[in-house]
Each structure stands twice: as structure tokens, then as C-alpha cells.
């Protein structure tokens, strides 16, 4: 893969607004983000709510699919003075992290990373 193509793929994993905010931060600033991982084949939407056992099976499948990449993510985070904020992924294949802007950029280069979303506080709209 050409370096230009790899760079475009990596930047497609974060929004232009998030990328712009990352560029404004200092190299040691902390960034809270949610890393969305590829968690296997996407299944078509169901017409009814899945059973409890089906939901458990989906969660187990998601966790098994991303188990391989978690140590890689941990190494990248450690290298960039970051860490996972939860020890495990959720049912959507998401894991919250805290790291530096260069840590976020390093994570975008992983094949298993689908997207990285800026973790922002919720604000009540009056």
C-alpha cells in the first residue's frame, strides 16, 4: 500500500473536526477517545428483539473477535503514555482510551480499528 493511501485510510477513521482539534493540542496533552473495533461480520437488522441468549452470544462473539488486537492497542497506548479506561470492550466493539494526539494517530493505523470517536461530555439542552 502506498504511503499516501495508508495516510488517507488512517485519517478516514477520525472525523475532520476531531483531526483538527488533535492538531491544535500539544504533544503531551491527554485525549479521551472511544476506539471502535471491527468485531466480525455485520448481521442484518432483526425484525424483533433478540433473545437474552442471542444477545449473550453476540457479546461473546464480539469480545472473541477483538481479543487479538487488545494487546496491540495496549502497546501503542503505553508507548504514547496512554491506557484503556475499561479492561474490556462493550457489545459494539468499543473501548474508551486516554492517550496523546500521536497515540490517537498511531491507533488509526491499525487494521482492526474501524473508527476513533472523540469522547465528549454530554450537555443537557434546555
Rosetta silent file (secondary structure, phi, psi, omega in degrees, C-alpha in Angstrom):
SEQUENCE: XXXXXXXXXXXXXXXXXXXXXXXXXXXXXXXXXXXXXXXXXXXXXXXXXXXXXXXXXXXXXXXXXXXXXXXXXXXXXXXXXXXXXXXXXXXXXXXXXXXXXXXXXXXXXXXXXXXXXXXXXXXXXX
SCORE:     score description
SCORE:     0.000 S_00000001
   1 L     0.000  132.773  179.434    0.000    0.000    0.000 S_00000001
   2 L   -67.153  146.580 -179.310    1.365    3.424   -0.950 S_00000001
   3 H   -56.025  -36.718  179.685    2.101    5.769    1.979 S_00000001
   4 H   -64.430  -41.057 -179.838   -0.434    8.294    0.663 S_00000001
   5 H   -66.334  -41.323  179.761   -3.180    5.650    0.560 S_00000001
   6 H   -62.596  -41.914 -179.469   -2.327    4.454    4.071 S_00000001
   7 H   -64.665  -40.686  178.406   -2.469    8.048    5.373 S_00000001
   8 H   -65.956  -39.351  178.111   -5.893    8.645    3.775 S_00000001
   9 H   -63.610  -43.836 -179.750   -7.222    5.397    5.244 S_00000001
  10 H   -62.905  -45.088 -178.389   -5.963    6.337    8.705 S_00000001
  11 H   -71.700  -19.224  176.115   -7.485    9.813    8.550 S_00000001
  12 L   -71.658  -13.085 -177.963  -10.797    8.359    7.361 S_00000001
  13 L   -86.253   -8.788  174.882  -11.071    6.720   10.782 S_00000001
  14 L  -129.719  152.414 -177.933  -11.452   10.045   12.593 S_00000001
  15 L   -71.407  154.385  177.192  -13.667   12.997   11.757 S_00000001
  16 H   -58.507  -36.659  179.146  -12.142   16.106   10.175 S_00000001
  17 H   -65.479  -43.418  178.187  -13.203   18.122   13.230 S_00000001
  18 H   -64.543  -42.822  179.051  -11.510   15.717   15.644 S_00000001
  19 H   -60.297  -41.355  179.327   -8.372   15.679   13.465 S_00000001
  20 H   -64.778  -41.041  178.683   -8.282   19.486   13.510 S_00000001
  21 H   -66.532  -36.559  177.794   -8.612   19.553   17.317 S_00000001
  22 H   -62.133  -39.316 -179.463   -5.824   16.979   17.640 S_00000001
  23 H   -65.568  -26.068 -178.566   -3.519   19.197   15.582 S_00000001
  24 H   -82.603  -14.512 -177.153   -4.129   22.101   17.988 S_00000001
  25 L   -83.460  156.106  174.928   -3.104   20.087   21.052 S_00000001
  26 L   -76.502  163.336 -176.252    0.375   19.843   22.491 S_00000001
  27 L   -64.631  -24.295 -179.106    2.299   16.564   22.220 S_00000001
  28 L  -102.502    2.482  178.996    1.763   15.722   25.908 S_00000001
  29 L   -67.265  146.499  178.734   -1.915   16.739   26.121 S_00000001
  30 L   -90.399  140.649  179.002   -4.348   13.977   27.060 S_00000001
  31 E  -125.415  128.695  173.910   -7.134   12.995   24.699 S_00000001
  32 E   -95.408  129.764 -178.751  -10.172   10.926   25.678 S_00000001
  33 E  -147.117  163.479  175.154  -11.495    8.842   22.791 S_00000001
  34 E  -115.888  119.304 -179.932  -13.569    5.786   22.006 S_00000001
  35 E   -92.849  119.517  178.213  -11.886    3.262   19.736 S_00000001
  36 E   -96.213  122.595 -176.501  -14.401    1.334   17.636 S_00000001
  37 E  -104.543  148.532  171.970  -13.069   -2.066   16.590 S_00000001
  38 L   -66.523  126.302 -174.379  -14.100   -4.341   13.747 S_00000001
  39 L  -119.108   28.150  178.016  -15.957   -7.086   15.561 S_00000001
  40 L   106.748 -169.784 -178.268  -16.694   -9.570   12.808 S_00000001
  41 L   -65.431  138.463  175.897  -19.368   -9.870   10.197 S_00000001
  42 L   -82.554  130.037 -179.816  -22.238   -7.443   10.381 S_00000001
  43 L   -96.009  149.469  178.731  -25.553   -9.222   10.616 S_00000001
  44 L   -63.861  153.578  179.568  -28.720   -7.851    9.028 S_00000001
  45 L   -61.451  141.326  179.310  -31.129   -5.982   11.282 S_00000001
  46 L   -90.261  152.951  178.707  -33.650   -8.150   13.067 S_00000001
  47 L   -82.054  -19.979  178.793  -37.375   -7.528   12.956 S_00000001
  48 L  -133.562  166.008 -179.246  -37.753   -8.327   16.637 S_00000001
  49 L   -65.996  133.203  178.181  -35.623   -8.006   19.745 S_00000001
  50 L   -66.214  155.802  178.555  -33.065  -10.809   20.063 S_00000001
  51 L   -70.811  165.784  178.914  -33.405  -13.210   22.954 S_00000001
  52 H   -59.023  -42.732  178.955  -31.209  -12.895   26.027 S_00000001
  53 H   -64.724  -38.005  178.687  -29.173  -15.902   24.884 S_00000001
  54 H   -66.354  -39.555  177.780  -28.733  -14.401   21.405 S_00000001
  55 H   -65.306  -41.634  177.092  -27.512  -11.114   22.938 S_00000001
  56 H   -61.554  -42.815 -179.832  -25.057  -13.019   25.143 S_00000001
  57 H   -63.810  -39.844  178.252  -23.788  -14.946   22.123 S_00000001
  58 H   -63.892  -44.954  179.036  -23.320  -11.702   20.176 S_00000001
  59 H   -61.811  -43.932  179.141  -21.385  -10.132   23.051 S_00000001
  60 H   -62.065  -43.823  179.458  -19.186  -13.226   23.383 S_00000001
  61 H   -62.487  -42.649  178.936  -18.541  -13.250   19.644 S_00000001
  62 H   -61.790  -47.833 -178.640  -17.643   -9.547   19.669 S_00000001
  63 H   -63.163  -40.297  178.623  -15.218   -9.975   22.560 S_00000001
  64 H   -65.450  -37.096 -178.045  -13.588  -13.005   20.931 S_00000001
  65 H   -66.636  -30.319 -175.970  -13.188  -11.135   17.634 S_00000001
  66 H  -102.879   -3.216 -178.311  -11.282   -8.252   19.237 S_00000001
  67 H   -56.981  -37.647 -177.979   -9.227  -10.184   21.804 S_00000001
  68 H   -63.276  -36.762 -172.968   -6.297  -10.417   19.390 S_00000001
  69 H   -86.873  -19.041 -177.172   -5.995   -6.667   18.901 S_00000001
  70 H   -59.126  -43.080  176.572   -6.282   -5.525   22.544 S_00000001
  71 H   -63.218  -33.199  177.409   -2.620   -6.288   23.415 S_00000001
  72 H   -66.472  -44.972  176.802   -1.545   -4.375   20.292 S_00000001
  73 H   -60.032  -43.871  179.689   -3.682   -1.410   21.356 S_00000001
  74 H   -59.762  -41.408  179.407   -2.206   -1.617   24.861 S_00000001
  75 H   -64.432  -43.044  178.791    1.354   -1.492   23.468 S_00000001
  76 H   -63.766  -45.543  179.675    0.562    1.557   21.345 S_00000001
  77 H   -61.086  -43.390  179.953   -1.136    3.289   24.251 S_00000001
  78 H   -61.900  -42.767  179.806    1.788    2.559   26.579 S_00000001
  79 H   -61.305  -28.888 -177.362    4.249    3.906   24.019 S_00000001
  80 L  -110.336   27.620  175.261    2.217    7.133   23.873 S_00000001
  81 L    57.541   41.322  179.847    1.624    7.476   27.635 S_00000001
  82 L  -125.777 -177.703  178.705   -1.967    6.258   27.420 S_00000001
  83 E  -163.295  161.986  171.552   -4.171    3.458   28.665 S_00000001
  84 E   -76.368  144.537  178.072   -7.531    1.817   28.207 S_00000001
  85 L   -91.786  -13.494  173.805  -10.190    3.223   30.526 S_00000001
  86 L  -133.249  146.193 -175.825  -12.053   -0.108   30.624 S_00000001
  87 L   -75.409  -17.344 -174.980  -10.473   -3.527   30.710 S_00000001
  88 L  -135.360  165.612  176.180  -12.835   -4.977   28.121 S_00000001
  89 L   -85.997  160.890  176.918  -14.759   -3.952   25.022 S_00000001
  90 L   -93.600 -174.270 -175.484  -18.503   -3.417   25.022 S_00000001
  91 L   -64.302  -20.158  179.854  -21.132   -5.134   22.875 S_00000001
  92 L   -92.628   -2.224 -177.500  -20.437   -2.729   19.996 S_00000001
  93 L    81.655   29.618 -178.690  -16.704   -3.417   19.971 S_00000001
  94 E  -107.725  143.222  176.228  -15.871   -0.062   21.568 S_00000001
  95 E  -138.205  124.449  178.192  -13.164    0.633   24.120 S_00000001
  96 E   -77.716  141.313 -179.325  -12.571    4.026   25.764 S_00000001
  97 E  -136.437  163.499  169.628   -8.970    5.204   25.935 S_00000001
  98 E  -132.014  130.390 -178.454   -6.888    8.128   27.087 S_00000001
  99 E  -161.816 -171.724  178.148   -3.683    8.961   25.224 S_00000001
 100 L   -92.559  168.306  176.628   -1.820   11.729   23.419 S_00000001
 101 H   -56.885  -37.662  178.537   -2.644   13.069   19.951 S_00000001
 102 H   -70.012  -28.553  174.516    0.174   10.956   18.488 S_00000001
 103 H   -65.150  -42.762  176.703   -1.293    7.926   20.264 S_00000001
 104 H   -60.400  -46.397 -179.839   -4.637    8.539   18.550 S_00000001
 105 H   -63.041  -36.471  177.947   -2.887    8.840   15.198 S_00000001
 106 H   -65.969  -38.824  179.148   -0.966    5.615   15.837 S_00000001
 107 H   -64.904  -30.896 -179.644   -4.202    3.767   16.622 S_00000001
 108 H   -65.353  -19.742  179.756   -5.716    4.847   13.293 S_00000001
 109 L   -79.302   -8.697 -179.593   -3.069    2.779   11.545 S_00000001
 110 L   -78.424  133.890  179.325   -4.385   -0.494   12.975 S_00000001
 111 L   -61.004  -36.051 -176.890   -6.375   -2.653   10.576 S_00000001
 112 L   -75.819  -10.915 -179.927   -8.760   -3.747   13.350 S_00000001
 113 E   -85.618  122.028  179.299   -9.712   -0.144   14.182 S_00000001
 114 E   -85.144  -44.074 -178.407  -12.910    0.879   12.417 S_00000001
 115 E  -161.634  158.577  172.860  -13.125    4.436   13.775 S_00000001
 116 E  -126.782  124.056 -175.090  -11.967    6.636   16.631 S_00000001
 117 E  -112.036  134.945  176.332  -14.535    8.962   18.135 S_00000001
 118 E   -65.837  128.088  179.086  -13.766   11.902   20.359 S_00000001
 119 L   -85.488  108.263 -176.741  -15.179   11.234   23.821 S_00000001
 120 L  -115.933  148.490  177.747  -17.067   14.401   24.697 S_00000001
 121 L   -67.527  147.396  175.747  -19.147   15.222   27.740 S_00000001
 122 L   -81.517  137.204  179.827  -22.916   15.198   27.305 S_00000001
 123 L  -120.049  129.009 -179.991  -24.518   18.580   27.725 S_00000001
 124 L   -72.768  131.378  178.367  -28.159   18.943   28.620 S_00000001
 125 L   -94.880  123.435 -176.880  -30.105   21.031   26.145 S_00000001
 126 L   -78.901    0.000    0.000  -32.606   23.249   27.884 S_00000001
